[in-house]
Amino acid sequence: MEKTTLIKYEDIEFEVVYALDEGCEGDYQTPPRKADAFITEVLIDKTNIVELIDADIIEQWETQILEEVL
């Protein structure tokens, strides 16, 4: 399920669409998996600019989303 949040970066507010994998503790048949966020879109005026954003910034934002959500 995709969710949306607003992220402010250098005085610009971006609408960020992301998917959240909440992870699991695991059991006998399933290994444990840590939680993770995956940004799918970065919108400005309904234009997706995710491919223009540096990968390091995307990674920082995914970490920020995890800290806010979990």
C-alpha positions in Angstrom: 0.0 0.0 0.0 1.4 3.4 -1.0 1.3 6.3 1.4 2.1 10.0 1.1 4.1 12.4 3.3 5.5 15.9 2.9 9.3 16.3 3.3 10.9 19.7 3.5 14.4 20.0 1.9 16.3 23.3 1.5 13.1 25.4 1.9 11.2 23.3 -0.7 8.4 21.0 0.3 8.1 17.8 -1.7 5.2 15.4 -1.7 6.7 12.0 -1.4 4.9 8.8 -2.2 6.3 5.6 -0.6 5.7 2.0 0.1 6.3 0.7 3.6 7.4 -2.8 4.3 6.9 -3.2 8.1 9.1 -6.3 8.2 8.5 -9.3 10.5 10.0 -11.1 13.4 10.1 -14.4 11.5 9.0 -17.8 12.6 10.0 -21.4 11.9 9.5 -21.1 8.1 10.1 -17.4 7.6 13.3 -15.6 8.3 13.1 -12.2 10.1 13.0 -9.1 7.9 13.7 -5.5 9.0 11.3 -2.7 8.2 12.0 -0.6 5.1 10.5 2.3 3.1 10.7 2.6 -0.7 10.1 6.0 -2.3 8.3 5.6 -5.5 7.5 9.2 -6.4 8.7 12.7 -5.5 6.1 15.3 -6.7 6.3 19.0 -7.3 3.1 20.4 -8.8 2.0 16.8 -9.6 5.2 16.2 -11.7 7.2 13.2 -10.6 10.9 14.1 -10.3 12.2 11.1 -8.4 14.7 10.3 -11.1 16.2 13.8 -10.7 16.9 13.4 -7.0 20.3 12.1 -5.9 20.2 8.5 -4.5 21.8 9.6 -1.2 19.0 12.1 -0.6 16.4 9.4 -1.4 18.1 7.1 1.1 18.1 9.8 3.8 14.4 10.5 3.2 13.6 6.8 3.4 15.4 6.6 6.7 13.5 9.7 7.9 10.2 8.1 6.9 11.0 5.0 8.9 11.9 7.0 12.0 8.6 8.9 11.7 6.3 5.9 11.0 7.8 3.3 13.3 
